[in-house]
Amino acid sequence: QVQLVESGGGLVQPGGSLRLSCEASGDIFSINAMGWYRQAPGKQRELVARFTRGGDTNYADSVKGRFTISGHSAKNMAYLQMNSLKPEDTAVYYCNAVRFTVNYWGQGTQVTVSS
């Protein structure tokens, strides 16, 4: 089992920045990938950014150039740096981890971008 806890969400103005953190605990060996997904009101959950143990990284087109995903394996942490935030970035952001073929999810952290 893997437990994921997100933090760092909040209310920011358009153009502002936030840094989300995800801490993994439990059976953290052999985690193959971690990423961030988000779900906005009335929309499906979508991929924001993801990386694999092999070093591959991918981003949603809507966040390329603004968001950066990173990880610290020794600390079992993943991060999402979000810059130049837009109102359409408003969503609940979820941390995701894949261990072997099993997906794990955090509870989510709310990000609201509004003036």
Backbone as ProteinMPNN parsed JSONL, in Angstrom:
{"seq_chain_A": "QVQLVESGGGLVQPGGSLRLSCEASGDIFSINAMGWYRQAPGKQRELVARFTRGGDTNYADSVKGRFTISGHSAKNMAYLQMNSLKPEDTAVYYCNAVRFTVNYWGQGTQVTVSS", "coords_chain_A": {"N_chain_A": [[0.837, -1.192, 0.0], [0.401, 2.249, -0.702], [0.474, 5.446, 0.588], [-0.605, 8.719, -0.06], [-0.187, 12.135, 0.407], [-1.236, 15.319, -0.207], [-0.272, 18.778, -0.298], [-0.221, 22.373, -0.09], [-2.003, 23.764, -1.674], [-4.304, 26.486, -2.362], [-5.691, 29.833, -2.373], [-5.08, 32.007, -4.97], [-4.174, 34.914, -6.893], [-4.751, 35.616, -10.403], [-1.891, 35.034, -12.408], [-0.259, 34.516, -10.301], [1.669, 32.258, -8.177], [2.029, 28.874, -7.068], [3.213, 26.152, -5.1], [2.906, 22.821, -5.07], [2.999, 19.962, -2.962], [3.675, 16.509, -2.547], [3.669, 13.811, -0.466], [4.809, 10.568, -0.194], [4.169, 7.512, 1.424], [4.5, 4.345, 3.136], [4.563, 1.392, 1.263], [6.891, 2.195, -0.53], [8.874, 1.383, -2.21], [9.741, 0.497, -5.536], [8.005, 2.206, -6.868], [6.878, 3.297, -9.881], [6.071, 5.503, -11.313], [5.07, 8.888, -10.877], [2.708, 11.503, -10.55], [0.699, 14.421, -11.262], [-2.696, 15.148, -11.254], [-5.745, 16.826, -12.122], [-9.014, 18.033, -11.306], [-11.527, 19.941, -12.405], [-14.488, 21.864, -11.617], [-17.34, 20.327, -12.949], [-15.913, 19.014, -14.913], [-13.92, 16.306, -16.28], [-11.411, 14.355, -14.581], [-8.078, 15.171, -15.283], [-4.831, 14.68, -16.707], [-2.09, 16.495, -15.476], [0.743, 16.68, -15.091], [3.457, 14.369, -15.288], [5.898, 11.95, -14.327], [8.272, 9.32, -14.887], [10.141, 6.555, -13.468], [12.167, 6.052, -15.217], [12.778, 8.525, -16.188], [11.233, 9.867, -18.027], [9.063, 12.529, -18.865], [5.965, 14.19, -18.997], [3.583, 16.692, -19.945], [0.409, 18.294, -19.699], [-0.897, 20.07, -22.487], [-1.988, 22.52, -21.823], [-0.578, 23.452, -19.644], [2.084, 23.529, -20.207], [5.23, 25.048, -20.076], [4.51, 26.618, -17.967], [4.07, 25.104, -15.662], [6.004, 22.919, -13.58], [7.103, 19.721, -12.908], [8.649, 17.847, -10.35], [10.763, 15.657, -8.444], [11.851, 14.087, -5.398], [13.445, 11.467, -4.632], [14.717, 10.329, -2.39], [13.429, 11.511, -0.292], [10.905, 10.724, -0.707], [9.102, 12.374, -2.08], [7.088, 14.421, -4.213], [6.715, 17.186, -6.397], [4.935, 20.037, -7.607], [5.458, 22.805, -9.291], [3.792, 25.697, -9.913], [3.355, 28.285, -12.026], [2.426, 31.548, -13.252], [-0.377, 31.411, -12.998], [-3.711, 30.747, -14.053], [-7.244, 31.533, -14.18], [-8.556, 29.274, -15.225], [-7.041, 27.225, -14.262], [-8.066, 26.536, -11.887], [-8.976, 24.028, -9.711], [-9.297, 20.813, -8.097], [-6.375, 19.333, -7.13], [-4.687, 16.337, -7.566], [-2.418, 14.003, -6.278], [-0.699, 11.326, -7.777], [0.459, 7.986, -7.81], [2.181, 5.198, -9.132], [2.685, 1.947, -8.382], [4.198, -0.893, -9.286], [1.662, -2.141, -11.102], [-0.408, -0.816, -9.957], [-2.489, 1.871, -9.176], [-2.348, 4.692, -7.044], [-3.889, 7.231, -5.094], [-3.96, 10.552, -3.787], [-5.821, 12.576, -1.419], [-6.35, 15.031, -2.469], [-5.855, 18.534, -3.154], [-7.077, 21.787, -2.948], [-6.925, 24.201, -5.462], [-7.413, 27.483, -6.173], [-7.831, 30.009, -8.448], [-8.315, 33.254, -8.655], [-9.433, 36.62, -8.906]], "CA_chain_A": [[0.0, 0.0, 0.0], [1.059, 3.537, -0.747], [-0.348, 6.571, 1.007], [-0.181, 9.976, -0.647], [-0.77, 13.302, 1.043], [-0.914, 16.558, -0.906], [-0.353, 20.031, 0.429], [0.248, 23.54, -0.816], [-3.047, 24.454, -2.395], [-4.804, 27.699, -1.765], [-6.278, 30.864, -3.217], [-4.106, 32.938, -5.528], [-4.648, 35.76, -7.976], [-4.175, 35.298, -11.711], [-0.496, 35.404, -12.533], [0.471, 34.102, -9.125], [2.349, 30.965, -8.165], [1.88, 27.944, -5.965], [4.025, 24.945, -5.153], [2.24, 21.694, -4.449], [3.863, 18.893, -2.503], [3.06, 15.207, -2.323], [4.525, 12.905, 0.291], [4.431, 9.166, -0.285], [4.591, 6.67, 2.529], [4.083, 2.966, 3.008], [5.398, 0.555, 0.404], [7.335, 3.137, -1.556], [9.78, 0.75, -3.157], [9.231, 0.106, -6.85], [7.098, 3.163, -7.495], [7.348, 3.458, -11.254], [5.705, 6.802, -11.845], [4.277, 9.783, -10.056], [2.201, 12.615, -11.328], [-0.363, 15.274, -10.766], [-3.919, 15.265, -12.021], [-6.657, 17.805, -11.56], [-10.407, 17.944, -11.699], [-12.238, 21.2, -12.264], [-15.935, 21.672, -11.522], [-18.022, 19.971, -14.174], [-15.019, 18.409, -15.885], [-13.277, 15.059, -15.918], [-10.046, 14.439, -14.093], [-7.143, 15.198, -16.385], [-3.409, 14.701, -16.405], [-1.383, 17.763, -15.477], [2.151, 16.387, -15.326], [3.798, 13.028, -14.852], [7.232, 11.468, -14.629], [8.519, 7.919, -14.609], [11.454, 6.251, -12.917], [13.117, 6.132, -16.305], [13.101, 9.901, -16.491], [10.303, 10.48, -18.972], [8.166, 13.526, -18.3], [5.016, 14.766, -19.93], [2.703, 17.715, -19.415], [-0.73, 18.716, -20.49], [-0.593, 21.234, -23.312], [-2.461, 23.731, -21.185], [0.312, 23.89, -18.575], [3.46, 23.545, -20.67], [5.882, 26.333, -19.941], [4.087, 27.28, -16.738], [4.176, 24.169, -14.543], [7.153, 22.037, -13.578], [7.03, 18.625, -11.961], [9.936, 17.366, -9.899], [10.673, 14.692, -7.373], [13.002, 13.834, -4.542], [13.211, 10.074, -4.286], [15.189, 10.037, -1.041], [12.44, 12.025, 0.646], [9.601, 10.232, -1.13], [8.31, 13.565, -2.336], [6.902, 14.949, -5.55], [6.34, 18.591, -6.339], [4.429, 20.684, -8.798], [5.602, 24.253, -9.26], [2.808, 26.281, -10.811], [3.569, 29.704, -12.237], [1.523, 32.219, -14.191], [-1.654, 30.718, -12.85], [-4.881, 31.29, -14.726], [-8.497, 31.067, -13.571], [-8.886, 27.938, -15.684], [-6.282, 26.248, -13.489], [-8.822, 26.229, -10.679], [-9.342, 22.615, -9.67], [-8.687, 20.002, -7.064], [-5.194, 18.684, -7.665], [-4.469, 15.045, -6.947], [-1.164, 13.297, -6.486], [-0.855, 9.96, -8.236], [1.649, 7.151, -7.859], [1.992, 3.854, -9.666], [3.601, 0.942, -7.892], [3.928, -2.01, -10.185], [0.58, -1.727, -11.987], [-1.491, -0.329, -9.126], [-2.562, 3.31, -9.002], [-2.704, 5.243, -5.75], [-4.296, 8.625, -5.176], [-4.139, 11.339, -2.588], [-7.151, 13.139, -1.205], [-6.474, 16.229, -3.271], [-5.709, 19.845, -2.551], [-7.801, 22.758, -3.759], [-6.258, 25.374, -6.013], [-8.372, 28.436, -6.703], [-7.191, 31.173, -9.055], [-9.384, 34.227, -8.812], [-9.188, 37.967, -8.435]], "C_chain_A": [[0.874, 1.245, 0.0], [0.057, 4.596, -0.322], [0.254, 7.856, 0.465], [-0.923, 11.117, 0.023], [-0.292, 14.548, 0.321], [-1.008, 17.748, 0.038], [0.085, 21.159, -0.486], [-0.795, 24.285, -1.611], [-3.502, 25.701, -1.67], [-5.424, 28.61, -2.794], [-5.195, 31.828, -3.667], [-4.759, 33.767, -6.621], [-4.076, 35.301, -9.307], [-2.764, 35.851, -11.841], [0.362, 34.981, -11.362], [1.047, 32.708, -9.257], [1.986, 30.173, -6.925], [2.815, 26.766, -6.187], [3.311, 23.854, -4.372], [3.257, 20.627, -4.076], [3.049, 17.628, -2.297], [4.065, 14.322, -1.616], [3.969, 11.488, 0.208], [4.976, 8.4, 0.905], [4.023, 5.272, 2.329], [5.079, 2.173, 2.182], [5.893, 1.37, -0.78], [8.359, 2.554, -2.517], [9.029, 0.395, -4.437], [8.085, 0.978, -7.35], [7.668, 3.498, -8.866], [7.076, 4.834, -11.837], [4.951, 7.595, -10.799], [3.822, 10.944, -10.919], [1.136, 13.387, -10.602], [-1.499, 15.305, -11.758], [-4.788, 16.331, -11.373], [-8.06, 17.587, -12.086], [-11.087, 19.258, -11.37], [-13.733, 20.932, -12.172], [-16.559, 21.386, -12.882], [-17.162, 19.31, -15.23], [-14.447, 17.098, -15.357], [-11.88, 15.308, -15.36], [-9.082, 14.312, -15.269], [-5.705, 15.197, -15.88], [-2.88, 16.125, -16.469], [0.086, 17.544, -15.836], [2.473, 15.037, -14.714], [5.251, 12.73, -15.176], [7.351, 10.014, -14.224], [9.908, 7.742, -14.028], [12.535, 6.345, -13.981], [13.448, 7.538, -16.743], [12.2, 10.581, -17.501], [9.337, 11.404, -18.248], [7.203, 14.001, -19.369], [4.06, 15.697, -19.196], [1.488, 17.873, -20.304], [-0.363, 19.968, -21.279], [-0.945, 22.54, -22.615], [-1.521, 24.275, -20.112], [1.767, 23.946, -18.999], [4.034, 24.956, -20.611], [5.524, 27.078, -18.682], [4.287, 26.405, -15.504], [5.423, 23.311, -14.702], [6.974, 20.973, -12.511], [8.442, 18.19, -11.605], [9.727, 16.39, -8.752], [11.963, 14.584, -6.601], [12.811, 12.434, -3.985], [13.62, 9.743, -2.856], [14.201, 10.495, 0.021], [11.033, 11.535, 0.336], [8.621, 11.376, -1.381], [8.199, 13.834, -3.833], [6.351, 16.353, -5.436], [5.761, 19.03, -7.671], [4.529, 22.186, -8.589], [4.7, 24.841, -10.323], [3.019, 27.784, -10.859], [2.558, 30.242, -13.237], [0.137, 31.59, -14.175], [-2.794, 31.495, -13.486], [-6.143, 30.8, -14.029], [-8.875, 29.651, -13.994], [-8.047, 26.847, -15.039], [-7.001, 25.858, -12.205], [-9.332, 24.795, -10.723], [-8.856, 22.02, -8.358], [-7.546, 19.231, -7.71], [-4.883, 17.436, -6.855], [-3.089, 14.507, -7.284], [-1.465, 11.853, -6.854], [0.484, 9.248, -8.203], [1.274, 5.789, -8.389], [3.081, 2.961, -9.115], [3.248, -0.367, -8.559], [2.833, -1.553, -11.152], [-0.598, -1.119, -11.23], [-1.391, 1.182, -8.965], [-3.0, 3.684, -7.593], [-2.962, 6.73, -5.901], [-4.327, 9.277, -3.811], [-5.548, 11.875, -2.498], [-7.398, 14.401, -2.012], [-6.276, 17.493, -2.463], [-6.301, 20.88, -3.499], [-6.895, 23.9, -4.186], [-7.325, 26.259, -6.645], [-7.631, 29.665, -7.19], [-8.288, 32.175, -9.384], [-8.934, 35.581, -8.279], [-10.373, 38.518, -7.661]], "O_chain_A": [[1.938, 1.283, 0.618], [-1.07, 4.634, -0.814], [1.467, 8.06, 0.521], [-2.142, 11.068, 0.186], [0.909, 14.808, 0.243], [-1.729, 17.721, 1.035], [0.69, 20.924, -1.532], [-0.503, 25.34, -2.172], [-3.137, 25.943, -0.52], [-5.656, 28.218, -3.938], [-4.479, 32.398, -2.844], [-5.769, 33.369, -7.201], [-3.025, 34.662, -9.339], [-2.48, 36.98, -11.439], [1.588, 35.078, -11.425], [0.932, 32.062, -10.298], [1.677, 30.734, -5.873], [3.161, 26.432, -7.32], [3.136, 23.957, -3.158], [4.245, 20.415, -4.779], [1.879, 17.68, -1.919], [5.174, 14.109, -2.105], [2.799, 11.249, 0.507], [6.108, 8.62, 1.336], [3.176, 5.047, 1.465], [6.289, 2.275, 2.38], [5.379, 1.25, -1.892], [8.676, 3.171, -3.534], [7.849, 0.044, -4.416], [7.281, 0.534, -8.169], [8.814, 3.934, -8.982], [7.774, 5.278, -12.749], [4.276, 7.03, -9.939], [4.477, 11.311, -11.894], [0.731, 13.052, -9.489], [-1.287, 15.468, -12.959], [-4.586, 16.691, -10.213], [-8.264, 17.031, -13.165], [-11.208, 19.639, -10.206], [-14.197, 19.878, -12.607], [-16.332, 22.116, -13.846], [-17.634, 19.066, -16.34], [-14.485, 16.819, -14.158], [-11.256, 16.334, -15.634], [-9.25, 13.456, -16.137], [-5.413, 15.653, -14.775], [-3.184, 16.87, -17.401], [0.602, 18.152, -16.773], [1.842, 14.612, -13.746], [5.776, 13.203, -16.184], [6.637, 9.534, -13.344], [10.743, 8.645, -14.082], [13.682, 6.677, -13.683], [14.32, 7.728, -17.591], [12.388, 11.761, -17.8], [8.859, 11.095, -17.156], [7.591, 14.192, -20.522], [3.769, 15.524, -18.012], [1.538, 17.617, -21.507], [0.388, 20.819, -20.8], [-0.269, 23.551, -22.802], [-1.647, 25.431, -19.709], [2.613, 24.374, -18.214], [3.403, 25.922, -21.039], [6.167, 28.075, -18.352], [4.632, 26.901, -14.432], [5.846, 23.014, -15.819], [6.724, 21.285, -11.347], [9.327, 18.167, -12.461], [8.645, 16.315, -8.169], [13.034, 14.945, -7.091], [12.107, 12.237, -2.995], [12.946, 8.964, -2.182], [14.146, 9.926, 1.111], [10.08, 11.887, 1.032], [7.469, 11.34, -0.947], [9.099, 13.514, -4.609], [5.616, 16.675, -4.503], [6.064, 18.462, -8.72], [3.776, 22.767, -7.807], [4.829, 24.517, -11.504], [2.878, 28.472, -9.847], [1.919, 29.486, -13.969], [-0.435, 31.281, -15.22], [-2.833, 32.725, -13.457], [-6.12, 29.767, -13.36], [-9.455, 28.905, -13.205], [-8.311, 25.663, -15.247], [-6.573, 24.935, -11.513], [-10.032, 24.401, -11.656], [-8.103, 22.646, -7.612], [-7.738, 18.556, -8.722], [-4.822, 17.472, -5.626], [-2.653, 14.552, -8.434], [-2.378, 11.239, -6.304], [1.518, 9.831, -8.528], [0.181, 5.285, -8.127], [4.266, 3.194, -9.355], [2.139, -0.88, -8.412], [3.072, -0.649, -11.952], [-1.67, -0.928, -11.804], [-0.323, 1.707, -8.652], [-3.905, 3.072, -7.026], [-2.34, 7.405, -6.722], [-4.671, 8.648, -2.81], [-6.368, 11.658, -3.39], [-8.547, 14.792, -2.214], [-6.498, 17.522, -1.253], [-6.053, 20.848, -4.705], [-6.188, 24.489, -3.368], [-8.05, 25.829, -7.543], [-6.888, 30.292, -6.434], [-9.092, 31.955, -10.291], [-8.158, 35.668, -7.328], [-10.329, 39.655, -7.191]]}, "name": "protein", "num_of_chains": 1, "seq": "QVQLVESGGGLVQPGGSLRLSCEASGDIFSINAMGWYRQAPGKQRELVARFTRGGDTNYADSVKGRFTISGHSAKNMAYLQMNSLKPEDTAVYYCNAVRFTVNYWGQGTQVTVSS"}
